[in-house]
Amino acid sequence: MSAAPKAVVRALVLAGIVVLLTASPASADPARPGEYTSVVQRMDPVTPGLSVKIIGGDSFLDVKADPGHEVIVFAYATQGHGEPFLRIRADGVVEENQQSEYTYRIRDRYANVDVPPNLNPNGPPEWKQVGSGHEFAWHDHRVHWMSPDRKPGIKPGDVVQTWQVDMTFDGAPVSVDGVVLLAQPISPVPWFAAAAAIAIAIVVLGRGRSTLVAAVAVLVAAAGATIVGWEEHVAVPAQAGGTALSYVVPLVALIAAAVAVAVHRKPLGVVATLLAVAALAGWAILRFSVLLEPVLPTALSFNLDRAGTVLAIGASVAAALLAVRSGALVPRLPALTDDE
């Protein structure tokens, strides 16, 4: 066996270890699958150069301004609007008002944070840079239901609450209104059945021990998972908990699977297959909740996202079984002869 494939596998193993050791979410409370959908219904007045959207179903409010424009977002208040707590400057720098209680409350979805004492929200803002790029996303508590428990009497499809966020764009007032809806639930049973069917079909196709079928199966699944992970990465910015691991982990699996296909007849190919299986299965397990919740943080259709996860689960189970049953990892001992 040439040194090149072995070097690739060693590099992949090292990359996998580094990914696992350095894996940490960009946000301590990232966008996750859930059962609520928050919808922007109106911007009054419609303001060219200003974009407002929801990320993660109902988790984060994202505001983006074109270069050269300044946006100031006001805190929640029971009547009218509160003090300014967020500013996107014309040069793209994003700042938070350190004297606003809301600046600290938005760091957790349910506002379970400690707020510094002796703040003066009615005084001059104390701006501190927290980002750049003309865009910022945060847990605005106006755009989601502030409890892990459902609102009493609410049924799927009902309006849970209405919301309004006030801001200024180059000094002119802008109001953004929307609603929070309870989504229709999904059943995970068909998805679990699909994963089992995929695993069985791959094992049957591989006659229970084909290393080539195992490698190709995980290669196809890893390619799909990489696309799914990339679409999630695109949909969720770093401020909302987005991380490159969503597509880097299946990409490692994809490269390992490609090596496995190339040398599938050798023990090294089986090792590469199992490495791909480990990365792909870990990716699928970490996002298992996409099969349980109706609303997902992705730019894909939700069913396509789930299909990619199901394919990863089924292919990982089948490929691992085929690789182990192939016997390629069993050491072959020299034949023994009788001493005479």
Backbone as numpy.savetxt, mean C-alpha at the origin, in Angstrom:
# Nx Ny Nz CAx CAy CAz Cx Cy Cz
28.14 -25.39 -13.20 27.30 -24.19 -13.20 28.17 -22.95 -13.20
27.86 -22.02 -14.09 28.65 -20.80 -14.17 28.45 -19.96 -12.92
29.37 -19.03 -12.72 29.32 -18.21 -11.51 28.25 -17.14 -11.59
27.83 -16.77 -12.81 26.89 -15.65 -12.94 25.55 -15.91 -12.26
24.85 -17.05 -12.53 23.57 -17.27 -11.84 23.72 -17.33 -10.33
24.81 -17.96 -9.87 25.03 -18.03 -8.42 25.19 -16.63 -7.83
25.90 -15.77 -8.54 26.09 -14.40 -8.06 24.77 -13.65 -8.00
23.91 -13.91 -9.00 22.60 -13.25 -9.03 21.77 -13.68 -7.82
21.76 -14.98 -7.55 20.98 -15.49 -6.41 21.51 -14.93 -5.10
22.85 -14.90 -4.97 23.42 -14.32 -3.75 23.01 -12.86 -3.59
23.03 -12.11 -4.70 22.63 -10.70 -4.65 21.17 -10.57 -4.26
20.33 -11.48 -4.78 18.91 -11.44 -4.45 18.67 -11.75 -2.98
19.38 -12.73 -2.47 19.26 -13.06 -1.04 19.65 -11.86 -0.19
20.78 -11.23 -0.54 21.23 -10.05 0.20 20.22 -8.93 0.10
19.66 -8.73 -1.10 18.65 -7.68 -1.29 17.42 -7.96 -0.44
17.01 -9.22 -0.39 15.84 -9.58 0.42 16.08 -9.31 1.89
17.29 -9.64 2.38 17.61 -9.39 3.78 17.61 -7.90 4.07
18.20 -7.12 3.18 18.23 -5.66 3.37 16.82 -5.08 3.38
15.98 -5.57 2.45 14.59 -5.08 2.39 13.87 -5.36 3.70
14.02 -6.58 4.22 13.33 -6.95 5.45 13.84 -6.16 6.65
15.16 -5.95 6.70 15.74 -5.26 7.85 15.44 -3.77 7.84
15.28 -3.20 6.65 15.06 -1.75 6.56 13.60 -1.42 6.32
12.74 -2.43 6.27 11.33 -2.18 5.99 10.69 -1.40 7.13
10.17 -0.25 6.81 9.42 0.54 7.78 8.47 1.42 7.00
7.22 1.55 7.46 6.26 2.36 6.73 6.65 3.83 6.78
6.32 4.55 5.71 6.62 5.98 5.66 5.76 6.74 6.65
4.66 6.14 7.06 3.79 6.74 8.05 3.49 5.70 9.11
3.41 6.13 10.38 3.09 5.19 11.45 1.64 4.74 11.36
0.81 5.42 10.61 -0.61 5.11 10.48 -0.99 5.21 9.00
-0.51 4.28 8.18 -0.67 4.41 6.73 -2.08 4.12 6.25
-2.34 4.47 4.99 -3.61 4.15 4.36 -3.73 2.63 4.25
-4.89 2.11 4.65 -5.12 0.67 4.65 -6.48 0.36 4.01
-6.69 -0.91 3.65 -8.04 -1.30 3.23 -9.05 -1.03 4.33
-10.26 -0.65 3.93 -11.28 -0.35 4.92 -12.68 -0.49 4.34
-13.67 0.02 5.06 -15.05 -0.14 4.64 -15.75 1.19 4.35
-15.00 2.29 4.35 -15.60 3.60 4.09 -15.01 4.22 2.83
-15.85 4.99 2.15 -15.41 5.77 1.00 -15.77 7.23 1.25
-14.78 8.10 1.22 -15.01 9.53 1.34 -14.91 10.14 -0.06
-15.88 10.97 -0.41 -15.99 11.48 -1.77 -15.99 13.01 -1.76
-15.11 13.61 -2.57 -15.15 15.07 -2.78 -16.30 15.35 -3.75
-17.28 16.14 -3.29 -18.44 16.44 -4.12 -18.37 17.80 -4.81
-17.72 18.75 -4.14 -17.76 20.10 -4.70 -16.59 20.92 -4.20
-16.03 21.75 -5.09 -15.07 22.78 -4.72 -15.71 24.12 -5.08
-15.85 25.01 -4.09 -16.54 26.27 -4.31 -15.66 27.44 -3.88
-15.22 28.26 -4.85 -15.45 28.11 -6.28 -14.47 27.11 -6.90
-14.80 26.59 -8.07 -13.86 25.75 -8.80 -12.59 26.55 -9.06
-11.44 26.00 -8.66 -10.20 26.76 -8.65 -9.13 26.06 -9.49
-8.87 26.53 -10.70 -7.78 25.96 -11.50 -6.44 26.10 -10.76
-5.64 25.06 -10.80 -4.35 25.08 -10.10 -4.41 24.48 -8.72
-5.61 24.09 -8.26 -5.78 23.48 -6.94 -6.44 22.11 -7.11
-5.82 21.08 -6.54 -6.36 19.72 -6.60 -6.57 19.20 -5.19
-7.75 18.64 -4.94 -8.08 18.05 -3.64 -8.65 16.66 -3.88
-8.08 15.65 -3.22 -8.57 14.28 -3.40 -8.43 13.50 -2.10
-9.12 12.36 -2.07 -9.06 11.45 -0.93 -8.15 10.28 -1.28
-7.33 9.87 -0.30 -6.42 8.73 -0.49 -6.78 7.65 0.53
-6.80 6.41 0.05 -7.05 5.29 0.95 -8.49 5.18 1.38
-9.41 5.38 0.48 -10.83 5.26 0.79 -11.36 6.46 1.52
-10.95 6.63 2.77 -11.37 7.79 3.57 -10.26 8.23 4.52
-9.05 7.72 4.30 -8.01 7.88 5.31 -7.31 9.23 5.29
-6.92 9.69 4.11 -6.12 10.91 4.00 -6.77 11.91 3.04
-6.63 13.17 3.36 -6.98 14.25 2.44 -5.68 14.74 1.82
-5.66 14.84 0.50 -4.47 15.25 -0.23 -4.76 16.55 -0.97
-3.91 17.54 -0.76 -4.06 18.84 -1.41 -2.79 19.13 -2.20
-2.97 19.55 -3.44 -1.84 19.87 -4.31 -2.11 21.18 -5.01
-1.09 22.05 -5.07 -1.20 23.35 -5.74 -0.18 23.43 -6.86
-0.54 24.07 -7.93 0.43 24.30 -9.01 1.54 25.23 -8.53
2.75 25.10 -9.07 3.83 26.01 -8.68 3.44 27.47 -8.84
3.88 28.28 -7.88 3.59 29.70 -7.94 2.33 30.11 -7.19
1.63 29.13 -6.59 0.40 29.43 -5.86 0.53 28.99 -4.41
-0.08 29.77 -3.53 -0.03 29.46 -2.09 -1.40 29.00 -1.60
-1.39 27.92 -0.80 -2.61 27.40 -0.20 -2.45 27.41 1.32
-3.45 27.88 2.03 -3.50 27.79 3.48 -4.78 27.03 3.85
-4.62 25.96 4.64 -5.76 25.13 5.06 -6.04 25.44 6.53
-7.34 25.56 6.84 -7.75 25.91 8.20 -8.18 24.67 8.98
-7.98 24.74 10.29 -8.31 23.63 11.18 -9.83 23.51 11.34
-10.21 22.39 11.92 -11.63 22.13 12.18 -12.14 23.06 13.28
-13.37 23.49 13.15 -14.05 24.27 14.19 -15.53 23.94 14.11
-16.23 24.00 15.25 -17.65 23.68 15.26 -18.47 24.71 14.49
-17.99 25.93 14.46 -18.65 26.99 13.70 -17.61 27.67 12.81
-17.90 27.73 11.50 -16.95 28.35 10.59 -15.68 27.53 10.50
-14.54 28.21 10.39 -13.27 27.47 10.36 -12.37 27.94 11.48
-11.39 27.10 11.80 -10.47 27.42 12.87 -9.25 28.16 12.36
-8.16 28.03 13.10 -6.92 28.73 12.77 -6.22 28.07 11.58
-5.33 28.76 10.90 -4.53 28.12 9.84 -3.60 27.08 10.46
-3.57 25.87 9.87 -2.67 24.85 10.42 -1.73 24.29 9.36
-2.02 24.51 8.07 -1.17 23.97 7.02 -1.00 25.02 5.93
0.25 25.14 5.43 0.50 26.09 4.35 1.38 25.42 3.29
0.93 25.52 2.03 1.75 25.13 0.89 2.19 26.42 0.22
3.48 26.71 0.31 3.97 27.98 -0.22 4.08 27.94 -1.73
4.23 29.09 -2.31 4.33 29.19 -3.77 5.56 28.46 -4.31
6.61 28.32 -3.49 7.81 27.62 -3.93 7.74 26.11 -3.68
6.59 25.63 -3.19 6.39 24.20 -2.99 6.65 23.70 -1.60
7.25 24.51 -0.73 7.53 24.10 0.64 6.21 23.97 1.41
6.07 22.87 2.18 4.87 22.62 2.99 5.22 22.85 4.45
4.37 23.62 5.14 4.63 23.97 6.54 3.39 23.71 7.39
3.64 23.38 8.66 2.56 23.22 9.64 2.71 24.28 10.73
1.58 24.74 11.21 1.54 25.72 12.29 1.72 25.00 13.63
2.85 25.20 14.28 3.16 24.51 15.52 2.31 24.99 16.70
1.55 26.06 16.51 0.68 26.57 17.57 -0.76 26.07 17.44
-1.02 25.27 16.41 -2.38 24.74 16.21 -2.48 23.32 16.79
-3.49 23.08 17.59 -3.70 21.75 18.14 -3.97 20.74 17.03
-4.61 21.18 15.96 -4.95 20.29 14.86 -3.71 19.72 14.18
-2.61 20.45 14.19 -1.35 19.98 13.62 -0.93 18.66 14.24
-1.21 18.48 15.52 -0.82 17.26 16.22 -1.91 16.20 16.13
-3.17 16.62 16.14 -4.28 15.68 16.07 -4.29 14.88 14.77
-3.84 15.47 13.68 -3.94 14.80 12.38 -2.86 13.73 12.18
-2.00 13.54 13.14 -0.94 12.55 12.99 -1.42 11.12 13.24
-2.65 10.98 13.70 -3.24 9.66 13.93 -4.68 9.69 13.43
-5.13 8.61 12.82 -6.47 8.58 12.23 -7.54 8.94 13.25
-7.38 8.47 14.48 -8.38 8.73 15.51 -7.93 9.78 16.53
-6.89 10.54 16.18 -6.40 11.65 17.01 -5.91 11.18 18.37
-5.40 9.94 18.44 -4.87 9.42 19.70 -3.41 9.83 19.87
-3.20 11.10 20.11 -1.85 11.66 20.24 -1.82 12.63 21.42
-0.62 12.87 21.90 -0.43 13.88 22.94 -0.22 15.24 22.28
-0.92 16.24 22.78 -0.82 17.60 22.25 0.01 18.43 23.22
1.01 19.16 22.73 1.82 20.00 23.63 0.94 20.99 24.39
1.28 21.26 25.63 0.50 22.24 26.40 0.82 23.67 25.99
-0.04 24.57 26.42 0.19 26.02 26.29 0.31 26.48 24.84
-0.45 25.87 23.94 -0.48 26.36 22.56 -1.31 27.63 22.47
-1.00 28.43 21.47 -1.73 29.68 21.27 -2.26 29.74 19.84
-3.35 28.99 19.56 -3.86 28.94 18.18 -4.40 30.27 17.67
-4.73 31.17 18.57 -5.27 32.46 18.16 -4.19 33.49 17.87
-2.94 33.14 18.17 -1.85 34.07 17.90 -1.28 33.89 16.52
-0.16 34.53 16.24 0.49 34.38 14.92 0.93 32.95 14.70
0.76 32.41 13.49 1.20 31.04 13.21 2.71 30.90 13.38
3.11 29.74 13.86 4.53 29.39 13.97 4.80 28.27 12.96
5.24 28.67 11.76 5.35 27.71 10.67 6.64 26.90 10.76
6.53 25.60 10.49 7.68 24.69 10.45 7.55 23.80 9.22
8.64 23.69 8.45 8.60 22.88 7.23 8.45 21.40 7.56
7.50 20.75 6.84 7.26 19.31 7.01 7.27 18.57 5.68
7.46 19.29 4.58 7.44 18.65 3.28 7.79 19.61 2.18
7.67 19.13 0.95 7.94 19.95 -0.23 7.19 19.34 -1.41
7.37 19.93 -2.58 6.75 19.37 -3.77 5.36 19.85 -4.07
4.90 20.92 -3.40 3.60 21.54 -3.69 2.42 20.65 -3.30
2.64 19.59 -2.50 1.57 18.65 -2.19 1.75 18.08 -0.80
0.61 17.79 -0.13 0.68 17.19 1.20 -0.60 16.40 1.45
-0.47 15.29 2.21 -1.62 14.46 2.58 -1.61 14.27 4.09
-2.78 14.28 4.71 -2.87 14.15 6.16 -4.20 13.52 6.56
-4.25 13.03 7.80 -5.47 12.47 8.38 -6.40 13.60 8.79
-7.10 14.18 7.84 -8.05 15.23 8.22 -9.29 14.55 8.80
-9.58 14.88 10.06 -10.63 14.16 10.76 -12.04 14.54 10.32
-12.13 15.51 9.42 -13.43 15.86 8.87 -13.86 14.88 7.79
-12.92 14.17 7.16 -13.25 13.39 5.97 -13.38 11.90 6.26
-13.33 11.49 7.54 -13.57 10.09 7.85 -14.29 9.94 9.19
-14.89 8.78 9.37 -15.61 8.47 10.60 -14.60 8.24 11.71
-14.76 8.98 12.80 -13.75 9.01 13.86 -13.95 7.94 14.93
-14.22 6.72 14.48 -14.35 5.63 15.44 -14.12 4.31 14.72
-13.48 3.34 15.40 -13.34 2.01 14.79 -14.66 1.27 14.73
-15.67 1.76 15.45 -17.00 1.14 15.46 -17.92 1.88 14.49
-18.81 1.13 13.88 -19.75 1.75 12.95 -20.72 2.68 13.65
-21.17 3.67 12.93 -22.20 4.57 13.43 -23.51 3.79 13.57
-24.18 3.88 14.71 -25.42 3.12 14.91 -26.46 3.41 13.82
-27.09 2.35 13.33 -28.17 2.50 12.36 -27.74 2.67 10.93
-26.43 2.67 10.67 -25.94 2.89 9.30 -25.89 1.56 8.56
-26.37 1.58 7.31 -26.34 0.40 6.44 -25.42 0.67 5.25
-24.90 -0.38 4.63 -24.07 -0.19 3.44 -24.77 0.67 2.39
-24.04 1.66 1.88 -24.60 2.60 0.91 -25.09 3.88 1.54
-25.25 3.90 2.87 -25.73 5.11 3.54 -24.63 6.15 3.68
-25.06 7.41 3.82 -24.13 8.51 4.12 -23.84 8.49 5.61
-22.58 8.35 5.96 -22.18 8.33 7.37 -22.10 9.75 7.91
-21.55 10.65 7.12 -21.45 12.05 7.52 -21.11 12.90 6.30
-21.40 14.18 6.41 -20.96 15.15 5.41 -19.78 15.91 6.00
-18.97 16.53 5.12 -17.80 17.25 5.62 -17.51 18.47 4.76
-16.75 19.39 5.36 -16.33 20.61 4.66 -14.96 21.02 5.18
-14.06 21.33 4.26 -12.71 21.80 4.60 -12.52 23.16 3.94
-12.16 24.15 4.76 -11.95 25.52 4.26 -10.47 25.81 4.09
-10.16 26.56 3.05 -8.78 26.94 2.76 -8.79 28.23 1.95
-7.61 28.75 1.72 -7.48 29.88 0.79 -6.48 29.50 -0.30
-6.71 30.04 -1.48 -5.82 29.83 -2.62 -5.39 31.21 -3.10
-4.12 31.54 -2.86 -3.61 32.89 -3.14 -4.46 33.95 -2.46
-4.90 33.63 -1.23 -5.67 34.57 -0.43 -7.16 34.53 -0.63
-7.64 33.88 -1.68 -9.08 33.80 -1.94 -9.67 32.57 -1.26
-10.83 32.71 -0.57 -11.41 31.57 0.14 -11.93 30.49 -0.81
-11.69 29.25 -0.42 -12.17 28.08 -1.17 -12.75 27.10 -0.16
-13.90 26.52 -0.49 -14.53 25.53 0.37 -14.65 24.21 -0.40
-14.24 23.11 0.23 -14.32 21.78 -0.38 -15.28 20.94 0.46
-16.31 20.42 -0.20 -17.35 19.66 0.50 -17.36 18.21 0.02
-17.82 17.31 0.89 -17.91 15.92 0.51 -18.75 15.12 1.48
-18.81 13.80 1.24 -19.56 12.89 2.09 -18.72 11.65 2.36
-19.04 10.97 3.46 -18.46 9.68 3.79 -19.55 8.63 3.67
-19.28 7.56 2.90 -20.25 6.50 2.66 -19.75 5.18 3.22
-20.67 4.36 3.70 -20.32 3.00 4.12 -20.42 2.10 2.89
-19.33 1.45 2.53 -19.28 0.65 1.31 -20.00 -0.69 1.49
-20.39 -1.28 0.36 -20.97 -2.62 0.38 -19.90 -3.62 0.76
-20.17 -4.53 1.69 -19.15 -5.51 2.08 -18.88 -6.52 0.97
-17.74 -7.19 1.05 -17.41 -8.26 0.10 -17.25 -9.57 0.87
-17.42 -10.67 0.17 -17.19 -11.98 0.76 -15.81 -12.47 0.36
-14.99 -12.88 1.32 -13.65 -13.39 0.97 -13.68 -14.82 0.43
-14.80 -15.52 0.58 -14.86 -16.94 0.21 -14.49 -17.18 -1.26
-15.07 -16.42 -2.23 -14.68 -16.66 -3.62 -13.20 -16.44 -3.89
-12.59 -15.51 -3.20 -11.17 -15.24 -3.39 -10.32 -16.36 -2.81
-10.70 -16.88 -1.64 -9.97 -18.01 -1.08 -10.11 -19.24 -1.98
-11.32 -19.43 -2.51 -11.55 -20.56 -3.41 -10.71 -20.41 -4.68
-10.59 -19.19 -5.19 -9.78 -18.95 -6.39 -8.32 -19.25 -6.13
-7.82 -18.86 -4.96 -6.42 -19.15 -4.62 -6.18 -20.66 -4.57
-7.12 -21.39 -3.96 -6.98 -22.84 -3.89 -7.03 -23.46 -5.28
-7.94 -22.96 -6.13 -8.06 -23.51 -7.48 -6.78 -23.26 -8.29
-6.19 -22.08 -8.14 -4.95 -21.77 -8.84 -3.83 -22.71 -8.39
-3.72 -22.91 -7.08 -2.67 -23.79 -6.56 -2.84 -25.21 -7.08
-4.07 -25.72 -7.07 -4.32 -27.09 -7.53 -4.01 -27.22 -9.02
-4.44 -26.23 -9.81 -4.22 -26.28 -11.25 -2.72 -26.29 -11.58
-1.94 -25.50 -10.86 -0.49 -25.45 -11.13 0.17 -26.77 -10.75
-0.23 -27.36 -9.62 0.34 -28.63 -9.19 0.00 -29.74 -10.19
-1.24 -29.76 -10.65 -1.65 -30.76 -11.65 -0.88 -30.56 -12.95
-0.76 -29.31 -13.38 -0.02 -29.02 -14.61 1.43 -29.45 -14.50
2.00 -29.30 -13.32 3.40 -29.69 -13.11 3.58 -31.13 -12.74
2.49 -31.91 -12.79 2.54 -33.34 -12.46 3.18 -33.59 -11.09
3.02 -32.62 -10.22 3.44 -32.79 -8.83 4.89 -32.54 -8.53
5.73 -32.35 -9.59 7.15 -32.20 -9.26 7.95 -31.42 -10.32
7.30 -30.74 -11.26 8.03 -30.04 -12.32 8.65 -28.74 -11.81
9.96 -28.63 -11.90 10.64 -27.41 -11.48 10.40 -26.27 -12.47
10.20 -26.60 -13.75 9.94 -25.56 -14.74 8.57 -24.92 -14.51
7.55 -25.74 -14.30 6.21 -25.20 -14.04 6.22 -24.35 -12.78
6.93 -24.80 -11.75 7.03 -24.03 -10.51 7.64 -22.66 -10.77
8.74 -22.64 -11.53 9.43 -21.38 -11.79 8.58 -20.44 -12.65
7.92 -20.99 -13.68 7.09 -20.16 -14.54 5.89 -19.62 -13.78
5.28 -20.44 -12.93 4.12 -20.01 -12.16 4.46 -18.82 -11.26
5.58 -18.92 -10.56 5.94 -17.83 -9.66 6.41 -16.61 -10.45
6.98 -16.83 -11.65 7.37 -15.71 -12.50 6.15 -14.90 -12.93
5.11 -15.59 -13.39 3.88 -14.90 -13.82 3.23 -14.18 -12.65
3.14 -14.87 -11.50 2.52 -14.26 -10.32 3.31 -13.05 -9.83
4.64 -13.14 -9.86 5.47 -12.02 -9.42 5.33 -10.83 -10.34
5.19 -11.09 -11.65 4.99 -9.98 -12.59 3.68 -9.27 -12.28
2.61 -10.04 -12.04 1.33 -9.43 -11.69 1.41 -8.67 -10.37
2.10 -9.25 -9.39 2.23 -8.60 -8.08 3.02 -7.30 -8.18
4.03 -7.28 -9.03 4.81 -6.05 -9.21 3.94 -4.93 -9.76
3.07 -5.27 -10.72 2.16 -4.26 -11.28 1.19 -3.78 -10.20
0.62 -4.72 -9.45 -0.31 -4.35 -8.38 0.38 -3.47 -7.34
1.60 -3.85 -6.96 2.35 -3.06 -5.98 2.69 -1.68 -6.48
3.03 -1.58 -7.77 3.35 -0.27 -8.34 2.13 0.64 -8.33
0.96 0.10 -8.68 -0.26 0.91 -8.69 -0.63 1.38 -7.28
-0.36 0.56 -6.30 -0.58 1.00 -4.91 0.40 2.11 -4.55
1.65 1.96 -4.97 2.68 2.97 -4.70 2.31 4.31 -5.34
1.79 4.26 -6.56 1.39 5.48 -7.26 0.23 6.15 -6.54
-0.70 5.36 -6.00 -1.91 5.91 -5.41 -1.69 6.48 -4.01
-0.65 6.01 -3.32 -0.45 6.40 -1.92 0.90 7.10 -1.77
0.91 8.43 -1.59 2.18 9.14 -1.41 2.81 8.83 -0.06
4.04 9.26 0.10 4.78 8.95 1.32 4.07 9.46 2.57
3.45 10.66 2.48 2.78 11.21 3.67 1.61 10.35 4.11
1.05 9.56 3.19 -0.08 8.69 3.51 0.37 7.25 3.77
1.66 7.07 3.98 2.17 5.74 4.30 2.65 4.96 3.11
2.72 5.58 1.94 3.21 4.88 0.76 4.67 4.50 0.90
5.02 3.34 0.36 6.39 2.86 0.44 6.74 2.07 -0.81
7.99 2.16 -1.22 8.44 1.44 -2.41 8.43 -0.07 -2.19
8.33 -0.53 -0.95 8.29 -1.96 -0.69 7.10 -2.62 -1.34
6.04 -1.87 -1.61 4.85 -2.46 -2.22 5.16 -3.08 -3.58
6.15 -2.54 -4.29 6.52 -3.14 -5.57 7.95 -3.70 -5.58
8.81 -3.27 -4.67 10.18 -3.77 -4.64 10.22 -5.24 -4.22
9.40 -5.61 -3.24 9.40 -7.01 -2.77 8.98 -7.96 -3.89
7.84 -7.72 -4.59 7.52 -8.62 -5.70 8.51 -8.51 -6.87
9.18 -7.36 -6.99 10.20 -7.25 -8.03 11.38 -8.16 -7.74
11.76 -8.28 -6.48 12.80 -9.24 -6.09 12.36 -10.65 -6.45
11.08 -10.95 -6.17 10.54 -12.26 -6.53 10.57 -12.48 -8.04
10.29 -11.44 -8.79 10.28 -11.54 -10.26 11.68 -11.87 -10.79
12.68 -11.20 -10.29 14.06 -11.44 -10.75 14.51 -12.84 -10.35
14.19 -13.24 -9.11 14.56 -14.58 -8.67 13.88 -15.65 -9.52
12.60 -15.41 -9.86 11.86 -16.37 -10.68 12.45 -16.46 -12.08
12.91 -15.34 -12.62 13.55 -15.36 -13.94 14.81 -16.21 -13.92
15.59 -16.09 -12.84 16.77 -16.95 -12.69 16.35 -18.41 -12.59
15.27 -18.66 -11.85 14.78 -20.03 -11.67 14.38 -20.66 -13.00
13.72 -19.88 -13.85 13.33 -20.39 -15.17 14.57 -20.75 -15.99
15.57 -19.89 -15.92 16.78 -20.09 -16.74 17.55 -21.34 -16.33
17.56 -21.67 -15.03 18.35 -22.82 -14.55 17.48 -23.79 -13.78
16.25 -24.01 -14.25 15.29 -24.79 -13.47 15.70 -26.25 -13.29
16.57 -26.78 -14.14 16.98 -28.18 -14.02 18.05 -28.38 -12.93
18.59 -27.31 -12.41 19.67 -27.39 -11.44 19.16 -27.08 -10.04
19.85 -27.55 -9.01 19.47 -27.20 -7.63 19.40 -25.69 -7.42
20.28 -24.95 -8.11 20.26 -23.49 -7.97 18.92 -22.92 -8.43
18.33 -23.53 -9.46 17.03 -23.06 -9.93 15.95 -23.26 -8.89
16.00 -24.37 -8.18 15.02 -24.62 -7.12 15.21 -23.64 -5.97
16.46 -23.35 -5.64 16.74 -22.36 -4.59 16.18 -21.00 -4.99
16.38 -20.62 -6.26 15.85 -19.34 -6.73 14.33 -19.34 -6.71
13.71 -20.47 -7.05 12.25 -20.57 -6.99 11.75 -20.36 -5.56
12.39 -21.01 -4.62 11.97 -20.89 -3.22 12.21 -19.48 -2.69
13.28 -18.83 -3.15 13.51 -17.43 -2.77 12.38 -16.55 -3.31
11.99 -16.79 -4.57 10.89 -16.02 -5.16 9.59 -16.29 -4.41
9.36 -17.54 -4.04 8.17 -17.91 -3.28 8.13 -17.18 -1.94
9.27 -17.13 -1.26 9.33 -16.47 0.05 8.98 -14.99 -0.06
9.56 -14.30 -1.06 9.28 -12.87 -1.23 7.83 -12.64 -1.63
7.33 -13.47 -2.56 5.96 -13.29 -3.05 4.93 -13.61 -1.97
5.16 -14.71 -1.24 4.23 -15.08 -0.17 4.22 -14.03 0.94
5.40 -13.50 1.29 5.45 -12.45 2.30 4.68 -11.22 1.88
4.83 -10.85 0.61 4.09 -9.70 0.07 2.59 -9.93 0.17
2.13 -11.14 -0.20 0.70 -11.44 -0.19 0.15 -11.48 1.24
0.91 -12.05 2.17 0.45 -12.14 3.55 0.29 -10.76 4.16
1.23 -9.85 3.87 1.17 -8.51 4.44 -0.04 -7.72 3.93
-0.56 -8.09 2.77 -1.72 -7.37 2.22 -2.96 -8.27 2.19
-3.01 -9.23 3.10 -4.11 -10.18 3.16 -5.46 -9.49 3.35
-5.46 -8.34 4.00 -6.73 -7.65 4.29 -7.43 -7.15 3.03
-6.75 -7.11 1.87 -7.43 -6.68 0.65 -8.52 -7.67 0.26
-8.44 -8.90 0.78 -9.46 -9.91 0.49 -10.63 -9.85 1.46
-10.51 -8.98 2.46 -11.54 -8.89 3.50 -12.32 -7.58 3.47
-11.67 -6.50 3.01 -12.28 -5.17 3.05 -12.71 -4.72 1.66
-13.77 -3.92 1.57 -14.29 -3.53 0.25 -13.56 -2.38 -0.43
-12.88 -1.53 0.33 -12.25 -0.33 -0.24 -10.73 -0.44 -0.07
-10.00 -0.30 -1.18 -8.56 -0.52 -1.16 -7.80 0.74 -1.57
-6.59 0.95 -1.02 -5.75 2.10 -1.41 -4.93 1.79 -2.66
-5.53 1.90 -3.82 -4.85 1.58 -5.07 -5.44 2.38 -6.21
-4.64 2.51 -7.28 -5.13 3.17 -8.49 -5.79 2.16 -9.43
-5.64 0.86 -9.15 -6.27 -0.18 -9.94 -7.72 -0.36 -9.52
-8.47 -1.11 -10.34 -9.78 -1.54 -9.86 -9.54 -2.49 -8.69
-10.45 -2.47 -7.73 -10.25 -3.27 -6.52 -10.16 -4.77 -6.83
-10.96 -5.23 -7.78 -10.94 -6.66 -8.09 -9.64 -7.07 -8.78
-9.06 -6.21 -9.59 -7.76 -6.52 -10.18 -6.69 -6.60 -9.10
-6.74 -5.70 -8.13 -5.80 -5.74 -7.02 -5.94 -7.07 -6.27
-7.17 -7.46 -5.99 -7.39 -8.72 -5.27 -6.95 -9.92 -6.11
-7.19 -9.85 -7.41 -6.79 -10.95 -8.29 -5.27 -11.15 -8.26
-4.51 -10.05 -8.25 -3.06 -10.15 -8.17 -2.61 -10.79 -6.87
-3.30 -10.47 -5.78 -2.97 -11.06 -4.48 -3.30 -12.54 -4.45
-4.46 -12.90 -4.99 -4.88 -14.30 -5.02 -3.93 -15.13 -5.88
-3.52 -14.59 -7.02 -2.57 -15.30 -7.88 -1.25 -15.52 -7.15
-0.80 -14.53 -6.40 0.44 -14.66 -5.64 0.33 -15.75 -4.59
-0.80 -15.82 -3.90 -0.99 -16.85 -2.87 -1.01 -18.24 -3.50
-1.85 -18.40 -4.52 -1.97 -19.72 -5.15 -0.67 -20.19 -5.78
0.01 -19.31 -6.51 1.25 -19.68 -7.18 2.36 -19.97 -6.17
2.40 -19.23 -5.08 3.43 -19.46 -4.06 3.28 -20.83 -3.43
2.04 -21.18 -3.06 1.81 -22.49 -2.44 2.17 -23.62 -3.41
1.70 -23.50 -4.65 1.95 -24.55 -5.63 3.43 -24.66 -5.98
4.09 -23.53 -6.19 5.50 -23.55 -6.58 6.36 -24.12 -5.46
6.05 -23.80 -4.22 6.81 -24.35 -3.11 6.65 -25.87 -3.06
5.41 -26.34 -3.27 5.16 -27.78 -3.25 5.90 -28.48 -4.38
5.82 -27.93 -5.58 6.50 -28.53 -6.73 8.02 -28.55 -6.53
8.55 -27.45 -6.04 10.00 -27.36 -5.86 10.51 -28.38 -4.84
9.77 -28.51 -3.74 10.20 -29.45 -2.70 10.05 -30.89 -3.18
8.95 -31.19 -3.87 8.70 -32.56 -4.32 9.58 -32.97 -5.50
10.20 -32.00 -6.15 11.04 -32.32 -7.31 12.26 -33.16 -6.91
12.67 -33.04 -5.67 13.84 -33.79 -5.20 15.16 -33.17 -5.61
15.11 -32.00 -6.26 16.35 -31.38 -6.76 17.28 -30.94 -5.63
16.74 -30.77 -4.44 17.57 -30.32 -3.33 18.11 -31.48 -2.49
17.68 -32.69 -2.82 18.15 -33.85 -2.06 19.57 -34.20 -2.51
20.52 -34.24 -1.61 21.90 -34.58 -2.02 21.98 -36.00 -2.55
22.71 -36.17 -3.62 22.87 -37.48 -4.24 24.21 -38.08 -3.78
24.11 -39.16 -3.04 25.31 -39.79 -2.50 25.87 -40.80 -3.50
27.18 -41.01 -3.53 27.76 -42.01 -4.44 27.31 -43.40 -4.08
27.20 -44.23 -5.07 26.78 -45.62 -4.82 27.83 -46.35 -3.98
27.33 -47.20 -3.07 28.23 -47.94 -2.19 28.51 -49.33 -2.77
29.70 -49.83 -2.58 30.06 -51.17 -3.05 30.46 -52.04 -1.85
30.23 -53.29 -1.96 30.60 -54.20 -0.87 32.10 -54.37 -0.81
32.62 -54.37 0.41 34.05 -54.65 0.58 34.26 -56.16 0.56
35.22 -56.57 -0.22 35.52 -57.99 -0.29 37.03 -58.20 -0.06
